[in-house]
Amino acid sequence: MEANLEENVTINLSKGELLVIFEFLARSWEQWKASGDQQVETFVLAKPDNGERTALWSLECAIERTMVEVFAPDYSELIRRAKINLASE
């Protein structure tokens, strides 16, 4: 069965978890932007504190519960294709 990588999915997290993840990612993006090198091929993620780490683990668990693709035998290929698709947007 072919995975539809364009299909939308819904995950459930608390508003607190989402708020912490949003702030973590927004702060990380600001640090990357402030680095001044827009050609850098890496995305700098700030070192998460305990609350941020827990929220990120909750997100990981929600994704794992929602997407059977994380257990697919061709998982590496799915990731490769998804990255190509996202990079072209």
Contacts in CASP RR format, 6 or more apart in sequence:
PFRMAT RR
TARGET T0000
AUTHOR 0000-0000-0000
METHOD contacts of the structure
MODEL  1
MEANLEENVTINLSKGELLVIFEFLARSWEQWKASGDQQVETFVLAKPDN
GERTALWSLECAIERTMVEVFAPDYSELIRRAKINLASE
3 69 0 8 1.000
3 72 0 8 1.000
3 78 0 8 1.000
5 78 0 8 1.000
5 81 0 8 1.000
5 82 0 8 1.000
5 85 0 8 1.000
6 85 0 8 1.000
9 66 0 8 1.000
9 67 0 8 1.000
10 66 0 8 1.000
11 59 0 8 1.000
11 62 0 8 1.000
11 63 0 8 1.000
11 65 0 8 1.000
11 66 0 8 1.000
12 62 0 8 1.000
13 21 0 8 1.000
13 55 0 8 1.000
13 58 0 8 1.000
13 59 0 8 1.000
13 62 0 8 1.000
14 58 0 8 1.000
16 55 0 8 1.000
17 55 0 8 1.000
17 58 0 8 1.000
17 59 0 8 1.000
18 55 0 8 1.000
20 51 0 8 1.000
20 52 0 8 1.000
20 55 0 8 1.000
21 52 0 8 1.000
21 55 0 8 1.000
21 56 0 8 1.000
21 59 0 8 1.000
23 52 0 8 1.000
24 45 0 8 1.000
24 46 0 8 1.000
24 48 0 8 1.000
24 52 0 8 1.000
24 55 0 8 1.000
24 56 0 8 1.000
27 46 0 8 1.000
28 43 0 8 1.000
28 44 0 8 1.000
28 45 0 8 1.000
28 46 0 8 1.000
29 43 0 8 1.000
31 44 0 8 1.000
31 46 0 8 1.000
32 40 0 8 1.000
32 43 0 8 1.000
32 44 0 8 1.000
35 44 0 8 1.000
48 56 0 8 1.000
63 70 0 8 1.000
64 70 0 8 1.000
69 75 0 8 1.000
69 78 0 8 1.000
72 78 0 8 1.000
END
